[in-house]
C-alpha cells in the first residue's frame, strides 16, 4: 500500500554525503527519489537523525538535514547502479569495501547551489519540478 503524501519520481544521481560536523564521515551513494518533501538517498551507513549533511551531485552542492533513516532491504544489487563500488572514508574498513547493509536516508533540503554541468542542469530541472518553492543558487565553482 502506497502511504506517501507526495509523488516521488525515481531518480539515480550519484551522491557524496558528508556530515558537516564530521567532515571525515563521507560516503558515496545514490538518490532514490526527489519529492516536494525532500530527497531519499541510499548510503552504506546510518546517519544520525538531525545531522546536517553536505550532498554533492556532480558540480552541485546541497545542504540538508537527515529526517529519517531505515535499513534498506538486502538487494541483489543497489537499486540503479549495481555495477558501482561503494567507497567510504571510514579508515577502519579499508579504502574500498562492500557494506553489509544499505540505508535509505531521507533529507530535508534547505539550500542548493546548482553547478554548470549538464548533469547539474538536469538536477536543477528536477528541483524546479518537485520543489518549486526552493531557491536554487547558481555557482560556477565550489
MDAnalysis code that builds the backbone (N, CA, C; Angstrom):
import MDAnalysis as mda
import numpy as np

u = mda.Universe.empty(426, n_residues=142, atom_resindex=np.repeat(np.arange(142), 3), trajectory=True)
u.add_TopologyAttr("name", ["N", "CA", "C"] * 142)
u.add_TopologyAttr("resid", np.arange(1, 143))
u.add_TopologyAttr("resname", ["UNK", "UNK", "UNK", "UNK", "UNK", "UNK", "UNK", "UNK", "UNK", "UNK", "UNK", "UNK", "UNK", "UNK", "UNK", "UNK", "UNK", "UNK", "UNK", "UNK", "UNK", "UNK", "UNK", "UNK", "UNK", "UNK", "UNK", "UNK", "UNK", "UNK", "UNK", "UNK", "UNK", "UNK", "UNK", "UNK", "UNK", "UNK", "UNK", "UNK", "UNK", "UNK", "UNK", "UNK", "UNK", "UNK", "UNK", "UNK", "UNK", "UNK", "UNK", "UNK", "UNK", "UNK", "UNK", "UNK", "UNK", "UNK", "UNK", "UNK", "UNK", "UNK", "UNK", "UNK", "UNK", "UNK", "UNK", "UNK", "UNK", "UNK", "UNK", "UNK", "UNK", "UNK", "UNK", "UNK", "UNK", "UNK", "UNK", "UNK", "UNK", "UNK", "UNK", "UNK", "UNK", "UNK", "UNK", "UNK", "UNK", "UNK", "UNK", "UNK", "UNK", "UNK", "UNK", "UNK", "UNK", "UNK", "UNK", "UNK", "UNK", "UNK", "UNK", "UNK", "UNK", "UNK", "UNK", "UNK", "UNK", "UNK", "UNK", "UNK", "UNK", "UNK", "UNK", "UNK", "UNK", "UNK", "UNK", "UNK", "UNK", "UNK", "UNK", "UNK", "UNK", "UNK", "UNK", "UNK", "UNK", "UNK", "UNK", "UNK", "UNK", "UNK", "UNK", "UNK", "UNK", "UNK", "UNK", "UNK", "UNK", "UNK"])
u.atoms.positions = np.array([
    [0.835, -1.169, 0.000],
    [0.000, 0.000, 0.000],
    [0.890, 1.247, 0.000],
    [0.627, 2.150, -0.893],
    [1.372, 3.410, -1.000],
    [0.858, 4.389, 0.039],
    [1.761, 4.853, 0.962],
    [1.350, 5.779, 2.017],
    [1.997, 7.148, 1.867],
    [2.717, 7.367, 0.821],
    [3.383, 8.653, 0.638],
    [2.381, 9.745, 0.326],
    [2.648, 10.921, 0.892],
    [1.770, 12.059, 0.655],
    [2.153, 12.804, -0.614],
    [3.405, 12.674, -1.038],
    [3.905, 13.385, -2.213],
    [4.376, 12.376, -3.245],
    [4.150, 12.685, -4.519],
    [4.655, 11.842, -5.579],
    [6.172, 11.896, -5.564],
    [6.820, 10.743, -5.725],
    [8.278, 10.672, -5.695],
    [8.782, 9.944, -6.927],
    [9.065, 10.674, -8.001],
    [9.612, 10.003, -9.176],
    [11.012, 9.488, -8.867],
    [11.349, 8.310, -9.396],
    [12.663, 7.715, -9.167],
    [13.733, 8.518, -9.903],
    [14.856, 8.691, -9.242],
    [15.997, 9.388, -9.813],
    [17.251, 8.626, -9.448],
    [18.243, 8.677, -10.297],
    [19.502, 7.988, -10.000],
    [20.660, 8.942, -10.234],
    [20.955, 9.750, -9.238],
    [22.124, 10.620, -9.268],
    [23.135, 10.073, -8.269],
    [24.401, 10.012, -8.651],
    [25.438, 9.635, -7.698],
    [25.614, 10.787, -6.714],
    [25.741, 10.445, -5.431],
    [25.805, 11.433, -4.361],
    [27.006, 11.143, -3.468],
    [27.694, 12.186, -3.056],
    [28.692, 12.079, -1.989],
    [28.111, 12.832, -0.803],
    [27.888, 12.117, 0.306],
    [27.296, 12.697, 1.511],
    [28.371, 12.876, 2.574],
    [28.438, 14.088, 3.132],
    [29.408, 14.401, 4.185],
    [28.678, 15.040, 5.349],
    [28.881, 14.498, 6.540],
    [28.300, 15.099, 7.726],
    [29.086, 16.376, 8.022],
    [28.403, 17.527, 8.093],
    [29.063, 18.831, 8.226],
    [29.907, 18.913, 9.490],
    [29.430, 18.369, 10.602],
    [30.186, 18.460, 11.852],
    [31.319, 17.445, 11.940],
    [31.372, 16.499, 11.007],
    [32.428, 15.497, 10.984],
    [32.828, 15.257, 9.526],
    [33.661, 16.153, 8.949],
    [33.968, 16.069, 7.518],
    [34.689, 14.789, 7.081],
    [35.202, 14.008, 8.037],
    [35.827, 12.734, 7.678],
    [34.785, 11.639, 7.483],
    [33.539, 11.923, 7.852],
    [32.435, 10.979, 7.702],
    [31.782, 11.254, 6.348],
    [32.379, 10.698, 5.301],
    [31.957, 10.930, 3.916],
    [31.746, 9.587, 3.224],
    [30.591, 9.438, 2.588],
    [30.297, 8.189, 1.895],
    [29.576, 8.467, 0.584],
    [29.788, 7.559, -0.378],
    [29.134, 7.663, -1.673],
    [27.854, 6.838, -1.671],
    [26.853, 7.337, -2.383],
    [25.585, 6.643, -2.529],
    [24.886, 7.124, -3.777],
    [23.587, 6.945, -3.816],
    [22.812, 7.446, -4.951],
    [21.402, 7.783, -4.520],
    [20.824, 8.723, -5.252],
    [19.458, 9.125, -4.929],
    [18.502, 7.998, -5.266],
    [17.453, 7.922, -4.473],
    [16.346, 7.010, -4.764],
    [15.237, 7.826, -5.413],
    [14.937, 8.973, -4.779],
    [13.898, 9.841, -5.326],
    [14.043, 11.249, -4.759],
    [13.389, 12.183, -5.448],
    [13.315, 13.575, -5.015],
    [11.843, 13.950, -5.074],
    [11.333, 14.526, -3.977],
    [9.928, 14.927, -3.954],
    [9.822, 16.304, -3.331],
    [8.610, 16.815, -3.243],
    [8.418, 18.138, -2.653],
    [8.761, 18.151, -1.171],
    [8.855, 16.980, -0.545],
    [9.194, 16.932, 0.876],
    [10.665, 16.643, 1.129],
    [11.457, 16.367, 0.105],
    [12.886, 16.124, 0.311],
    [13.476, 15.146, -0.671],
    [14.568, 14.519, -0.244],
    [15.317, 13.612, -1.092],
    [15.667, 12.359, -0.304],
    [15.576, 11.198, -0.941],
    [15.988, 9.937, -0.322],
    [17.222, 9.425, -1.053],
    [18.200, 8.963, -0.263],
    [19.485, 8.510, -0.789],
    [19.839, 7.179, -0.150],
    [20.336, 6.219, -0.940],
    [20.868, 5.005, -0.333],
    [22.323, 5.256, 0.018],
    [22.690, 4.869, 1.237],
    [24.057, 5.028, 1.727],
    [24.469, 3.750, 2.447],
    [25.767, 3.475, 2.511],
    [26.230, 2.273, 3.208],
    [26.389, 2.478, 4.715],
    [25.896, 3.595, 5.237],
    [25.986, 3.898, 6.665],
    [24.668, 4.501, 7.136],
    [24.443, 4.416, 8.441],
    [23.266, 5.009, 9.058],
    [23.690, 6.352, 9.658],
    [23.140, 7.442, 9.162],
    [23.496, 8.781, 9.658],
    [22.455, 9.211, 10.685],
    [22.934, 9.785, 11.756],
    [22.100, 10.230, 12.877],
    [21.008, 11.210, 12.434],
    [19.791, 11.024, 12.956],
    [18.688, 11.951, 12.695],
    [19.089, 13.354, 13.118],
    [18.715, 14.342, 12.332],
    [19.013, 15.737, 12.633],
    [20.361, 16.212, 12.145],
    [21.217, 15.309, 11.674],
    [22.540, 15.707, 11.195],
    [22.423, 16.592, 9.964],
    [23.238, 17.645, 9.915],
    [23.327, 18.481, 8.724],
    [24.375, 17.866, 7.814],
    [24.004, 17.625, 6.558],
    [24.919, 16.991, 5.611],
    [25.077, 17.837, 4.358],
    [26.270, 17.768, 3.809],
    [26.587, 18.359, 2.507],
    [26.455, 17.221, 1.507],
    [25.624, 17.426, 0.495],
    [25.407, 16.425, -0.542],
    [25.949, 16.970, -1.852],
    [26.894, 16.262, -2.443],
    [27.465, 16.690, -3.721],
    [26.947, 15.780, -4.820],
    [26.367, 16.398, -5.833],
    [25.892, 15.686, -7.015],
    [26.532, 16.395, -8.201],
    [27.493, 15.739, -8.822],
    [28.253, 16.391, -9.884],
    [28.911, 17.641, -9.335],
    [28.723, 18.770, -10.005],
    [29.299, 20.028, -9.527],
    [28.272, 20.871, -8.768],
    [27.207, 20.225, -8.292],
    [26.203, 20.898, -7.462],
    [26.392, 20.502, -5.996],
    [26.035, 21.423, -5.103],
    [26.152, 21.183, -3.666],
    [24.806, 21.484, -3.006],
    [24.344, 20.553, -2.176],
    [23.091, 20.708, -1.450],
    [23.386, 20.585, 0.042],
    [22.638, 21.288, 0.847],
    [22.686, 21.113, 2.288],
    [21.330, 20.614, 2.737],
    [21.331, 19.620, 3.610],
    [20.075, 19.080, 4.095],
    [20.223, 18.407, 5.439],
    [19.114, 18.355, 6.163],
    [19.060, 17.696, 7.463],
    [18.500, 16.294, 7.295],
    [19.071, 15.327, 8.007],
    [18.560, 13.963, 7.988],
    [17.239, 13.934, 8.755],
    [16.175, 13.529, 8.084],
    [14.857, 13.449, 8.714],
    [14.404, 12.015, 8.938],
    [15.124, 11.071, 8.368],
    [14.768, 9.670, 8.555],
    [15.860, 8.778, 8.011],
    [15.963, 7.598, 8.583],
    [16.928, 6.614, 8.104],
    [16.407, 5.238, 8.476],
    [16.388, 4.352, 7.513],
    [15.937, 2.989, 7.780],
    [16.774, 2.022, 6.957],
    [16.904, 0.833, 7.484],
    [17.669, -0.179, 6.771],
    [16.954, -0.498, 5.463],
    [17.720, -0.508, 4.405],
    [17.192, -0.793, 3.078],
    [17.234, -2.296, 2.883],
    [16.212, -2.900, 2.319],
    [16.208, -4.358, 2.157],
    [17.432, -4.842, 1.372],
    [17.929, -5.996, 1.755],
    [19.052, -6.579, 1.020],
    [18.602, -6.803, -0.410],
    [19.415, -6.325, -1.314],
    [19.070, -6.393, -2.738],
    [20.069, -7.277, -3.457],
    [19.717, -7.715, -4.637],
    [20.690, -8.428, -5.447],
    [21.756, -7.461, -5.928],
    [21.458, -6.177, -5.880],
    [22.402, -5.116, -6.217],
    [21.776, -3.815, -5.800],
    [22.552, -2.729, -5.716],
    [21.956, -1.421, -5.414],
    [20.859, -1.108, -6.432],
    [19.905, -0.239, -6.094],
    [18.702, -0.076, -6.899],
    [18.907, 0.306, -8.356],
    [19.857, 1.180, -8.673],
    [20.003, 1.615, -10.057],
    [21.340, 1.219, -10.659],
    [22.408, 1.419, -9.925],
    [23.752, 1.259, -10.486],
    [24.455, 0.094, -9.807],
    [24.000, -1.106, -10.094],
    [24.528, -2.290, -9.446],
    [25.990, -2.566, -9.725],
    [26.567, -1.903, -10.705],
    [27.964, -2.129, -11.052],
    [28.923, -1.301, -10.211],
    [28.414, -0.359, -9.418],
    [29.272, 0.559, -8.687],
    [29.851, -0.077, -7.438],
    [31.040, 0.350, -7.066],
    [31.603, 0.022, -5.763],
    [31.196, 1.123, -4.808],
    [30.993, 0.785, -3.561],
    [30.691, 1.771, -2.528],
    [32.002, 2.084, -1.840],
    [32.424, 3.330, -1.938],
    [33.690, 3.734, -1.368],
    [33.421, 4.720, -0.253],
    [33.952, 4.443, 0.909],
    [33.770, 5.331, 2.043],
    [35.103, 5.719, 2.622],
    [35.109, 6.780, 3.425],
    [36.358, 7.231, 4.010],
    [36.566, 6.681, 5.405],
    [35.753, 5.720, 5.812],
    [35.920, 5.121, 7.129],
    [37.179, 4.266, 7.103],
    [38.274, 4.792, 7.645],
    [39.569, 4.141, 7.532],
    [39.616, 2.791, 8.230],
    [38.723, 2.529, 9.186],
    [38.731, 1.241, 9.871],
    [38.262, 0.114, 8.951],
    [37.605, 0.461, 7.867],
    [37.085, -0.544, 6.949],
    [37.993, -0.743, 5.738],
    [39.033, 0.052, 5.581],
    [39.845, -0.009, 4.380],
    [39.345, 1.006, 3.379],
    [40.044, 1.152, 2.280],
    [39.692, 2.200, 1.324],
    [38.502, 1.837, 0.456],
    [38.269, 0.539, 0.254],
    [37.126, 0.142, -0.571],
    [36.510, -1.107, 0.029],
    [35.197, -1.119, 0.168],
    [34.522, -2.263, 0.747],
    [33.075, -2.275, 0.306],
    [32.478, -3.426, 0.403],
    [31.048, -3.551, 0.162],
    [30.368, -3.618, 1.518],
    [29.397, -2.750, 1.774],
    [28.755, -2.734, 3.088],
    [27.890, -3.964, 3.299],
    [27.673, -4.291, 4.564],
    [26.782, -5.396, 4.914],
    [25.322, -4.973, 4.761],
    [25.063, -3.673, 4.842],
    [23.695, -3.170, 4.751],
    [23.702, -1.809, 4.064],
    [22.580, -1.474, 3.494],
    [22.370, -0.148, 2.934],
    [21.275, 0.520, 3.751],
    [21.278, 1.842, 3.758],
    [20.269, 2.598, 4.486],
    [19.623, 3.598, 3.545],
    [18.308, 3.706, 3.650],
    [17.576, 4.743, 2.935],
    [17.561, 5.941, 3.869],
    [18.307, 6.969, 3.499],
    [18.418, 8.167, 4.329],
    [17.624, 9.276, 3.662],
    [16.727, 9.890, 4.435],
    [15.874, 10.953, 3.909],
    [16.386, 12.296, 4.389],
    [16.426, 13.254, 3.481],
    [16.942, 14.586, 3.767],
    [15.889, 15.642, 3.485],
    [15.808, 16.636, 4.367],
    [15.073, 17.861, 4.080],
    [16.108, 18.811, 3.491],
    [15.960, 19.156, 2.235],
    [16.925, 20.005, 1.548],
    [16.627, 21.468, 1.889],
    [17.649, 22.187, 2.357],
    [17.443, 23.577, 2.765],
    [18.206, 24.571, 1.892],
    [19.213, 24.102, 1.172],
    [19.993, 25.007, 0.325],
    [20.548, 24.218, -0.857],
    [20.494, 24.829, -2.039],
    [21.004, 24.172, -3.241],
    [21.825, 25.169, -4.040],
    [23.018, 24.759, -4.415],
    [23.857, 25.528, -5.327],
    [24.079, 24.666, -6.563],
    [23.438, 25.064, -7.664],
    [23.474, 24.282, -8.904],
    [24.709, 24.659, -9.712],
    [25.454, 23.640, -10.127],
    [26.632, 23.845, -10.963],
    [26.245, 24.114, -12.409],
    [27.234, 24.091, -13.282],
    [27.010, 24.437, -14.684],
    [27.011, 23.232, -15.621],
    [27.315, 22.043, -15.119],
    [27.368, 20.857, -15.979],
    [25.976, 20.458, -16.448],
    [25.926, 19.623, -17.472],
    [24.647, 19.118, -17.975],
    [23.929, 18.321, -16.894],
    [24.667, 17.557, -16.105],
    [24.078, 16.796, -15.004],
    [23.413, 17.740, -14.000],
    [24.097, 18.832, -13.673],
    [23.532, 19.796, -12.725],
    [22.303, 20.493, -13.291],
    [22.278, 20.741, -14.582],
    [21.104, 21.354, -15.197],
    [19.907, 20.405, -15.113],
    [20.161, 19.109, -15.294],
    [19.114, 18.100, -15.139],
    [18.631, 18.060, -13.689],
    [19.567, 18.106, -12.745],
    [19.207, 18.146, -11.325],
    [18.382, 19.389, -11.011],
    [18.800, 20.550, -11.525],
    [18.064, 21.793, -11.310],
    [16.659, 21.722, -11.859],
    [16.496, 21.146, -13.041],
    [15.164, 20.992, -13.630],
    [14.299, 20.089, -12.763],
    [14.923, 19.059, -12.198],
    [14.194, 18.155, -11.311],
    [13.718, 18.896, -10.072],
    [14.586, 19.720, -9.475],
    [14.186, 20.507, -8.309],
    [13.117, 21.533, -8.673],
    [13.226, 22.155, -9.846],
    [12.203, 23.117, -10.275],
    [10.827, 22.460, -10.329],
    [10.807, 21.193, -10.753],
    [9.540, 20.475, -10.877],
    [9.022, 19.979, -9.528],
    [9.912, 19.415, -8.702],
    [9.451, 18.783, -7.459],
    [9.422, 19.719, -6.258],
    [10.310, 20.727, -6.226],
    [10.375, 21.671, -5.110],
    [10.407, 23.103, -5.640],
    [9.333, 23.556, -6.289],
    [9.363, 24.880, -6.919],
    [9.587, 26.027, -5.939],
    [9.286, 25.833, -4.658],
    [9.479, 26.894, -3.668],
    [10.932, 27.012, -3.211],
    [11.763, 26.021, -3.491],
    [13.163, 26.034, -3.073],
    [13.966, 26.978, -3.963],
    [14.692, 27.896, -3.341],
    [15.534, 28.831, -4.097],
    [16.811, 28.118, -4.520],
    [17.101, 28.119, -5.811],
    [18.310, 27.494, -6.340],
    [19.321, 28.572, -6.670],
    [20.503, 28.483, -6.075],
    [21.587, 29.401, -6.426],
    [22.406, 28.741, -7.520],
    [22.954, 29.550, -8.406],
    [23.817, 29.047, -9.469],
    [25.245, 29.400, -9.116],
    [26.126, 28.415, -9.281],
    [27.523, 28.635, -8.920],
    [28.419, 28.010, -9.966],
    [29.511, 28.715, -10.276],
    [30.492, 28.201, -11.226],
    [31.461, 27.259, -10.554],
    [31.768, 27.503, -9.280],
    [32.723, 26.656, -8.564],
    [32.313, 26.546, -7.108],
    [32.856, 25.537, -6.432],
    [32.518, 25.291, -5.034],
    [33.778, 25.180, -4.232],
])
